[in-house]
Amino acid sequence: MHKTIILTLALLVNLLPACKKDKAGEGPDSKEAKVSTVELSYTPSTSVYGSDLVFKIKFEDIGKGEKAITEYGIMYTAWITNLSDKTPSNGTGTAILFRDTPAAEKVIEKAVTLSFQQFNDANYRAFARLKDGTYVYGEVKYFVVA
């Protein structure tokens, strides 16, 4: 009888590591995406009183599983006084969605024409919405036409 109990305990002790979840519930099939904001480029617009903007995003990793990207783009908040004033995020910023398929270690660009009323004195940053509904963000940048 003692042998049965000892063997059962030994088996359970050996199986415990296999039952443990990885850190933060992430398994090898659930790696979070990482996104960076790249400085935008612009020229004065000939069609509106504003700018022809080229927003740029770089993915360090596109994630997988529940942490894979479902949509991404640029989030911005306009008409602020400086970089430290406001941080754009889901619910507080305006989103510009990209349509290209994300790829790791590649800069993806999107050209947009916006008037000064829409986009000036603005904080902006890259964002990605993940399959599990969470958001990841890149660095905040500040744009103003001098």
C-alpha positions in Angstrom: 0.0 0.0 0.0 2.8 2.4 0.9 4.5 1.6 -2.5 1.3 2.6 -4.3 1.1 5.9 -2.4 4.8 6.7 -3.0 4.5 5.9 -6.7 1.4 8.0 -7.0 3.1 11.0 -5.3 6.2 10.6 -7.4 4.1 10.6 -10.5 2.2 13.7 -9.4 5.5 15.6 -8.5 6.8 14.8 -12.0 3.6 15.9 -13.7 3.3 19.3 -11.9 5.8 21.2 -14.0 3.9 20.1 -17.2 0.7 21.5 -15.7 2.1 24.9 -14.8 1.1 27.8 -17.0 3.8 30.0 -18.6 4.3 33.5 -17.2 1.2 35.7 -17.5 -0.7 32.9 -19.1 1.4 33.0 -22.3 2.3 29.8 -23.8 4.8 29.2 -26.6 2.0 29.7 -29.1 1.0 33.1 -27.7 3.7 35.7 -28.2 2.8 39.4 -27.9 3.3 41.8 -30.8 5.7 44.8 -30.4 5.3 48.0 -32.4 7.4 51.1 -32.9 6.4 54.6 -34.0 8.7 55.9 -36.8 8.9 59.7 -37.4 6.4 60.8 -40.0 7.4 62.7 -43.1 5.3 65.5 -44.6 5.0 68.1 -47.3 2.5 71.0 -47.6 -0.7 69.8 -49.3 -1.8 71.2 -52.6 -5.4 70.0 -52.1 -6.2 71.3 -48.6 -4.8 73.8 -46.2 -2.8 71.2 -44.4 -0.2 68.5 -45.0 0.4 65.4 -47.1 1.6 63.0 -44.3 3.3 59.7 -44.5 2.9 57.8 -41.2 5.3 54.9 -40.6 5.1 51.9 -38.3 7.7 49.2 -37.6 6.9 45.9 -36.0 9.6 44.3 -33.9 7.3 41.2 -33.6 3.9 40.6 -35.1 2.8 38.2 -32.3 1.0 35.0 -32.5 -1.9 33.1 -30.9 -4.1 35.4 -28.8 -1.4 38.1 -29.0 -1.5 38.3 -32.8 -2.4 41.6 -34.5 -6.0 42.0 -35.7 -5.7 45.7 -36.7 -3.1 48.4 -36.5 -2.4 52.0 -37.4 -1.6 55.4 -35.9 -3.5 56.9 -33.0 -3.3 60.7 -32.6 -4.6 63.6 -30.5 -4.5 67.0 -32.2 -4.4 70.6 -30.9 -2.3 70.1 -27.8 0.6 72.2 -26.7 3.5 69.8 -26.6 4.7 66.1 -26.4 4.0 65.8 -22.7 0.5 67.2 -22.8 -1.6 64.2 -23.9 -1.0 60.6 -24.8 -3.3 59.2 -27.5 -4.8 55.8 -26.8 -7.9 53.8 -27.6 -10.9 55.8 -26.6 -9.0 59.2 -26.4 -7.4 59.5 -29.8 -8.3 59.4 -33.4 -7.2 56.3 -35.3 -5.8 56.0 -38.8 -6.0 52.3 -39.8 -3.4 50.6 -42.1 -4.5 47.9 -44.5 -1.2 46.2 -45.4 -0.3 42.9 -43.7 2.0 43.5 -40.8 5.5 42.0 -41.1 8.3 41.9 -38.5 11.3 44.1 -39.0 9.7 46.0 -41.9 8.6 49.7 -41.9 5.0 50.0 -43.2 3.9 53.4 -44.5 0.5 55.0 -45.2 0.1 58.3 -47.0 -2.8 60.6 -45.8 -3.8 64.2 -46.5 -5.1 66.0 -43.5 -6.0 69.6 -42.9 -4.4 71.7 -40.2 -7.8 71.6 -38.3 -7.5 67.8 -38.3 -3.8 67.2 -37.6 -1.5 69.9 -36.2 0.1 70.3 -32.8 -0.5 66.6 -32.5 0.9 63.7 -30.5 0.8 60.5 -32.4 1.9 56.9 -32.0 1.7 53.5 -33.5 -0.8 51.0 -32.1 -1.8 47.4 -32.6 -5.0 45.8 -31.4 -4.4 42.2 -30.5 -6.7 39.2 -31.0 -7.4 39.1 -27.2 -8.7 42.7 -27.4 -5.7 44.4 -25.7 -3.7 47.2 -27.3 0.1 47.7 -27.6 1.6 51.1 -28.4 4.8 52.5 -29.8 6.6 55.6 -28.7 4.7 59.0 -28.6 5.9 61.5 -31.2 4.9 65.2 -31.5 4.1 67.0 -34.8 3.8 70.7 -35.4 4.2 72.8 -38.6 6.7 75.5 -37.7 
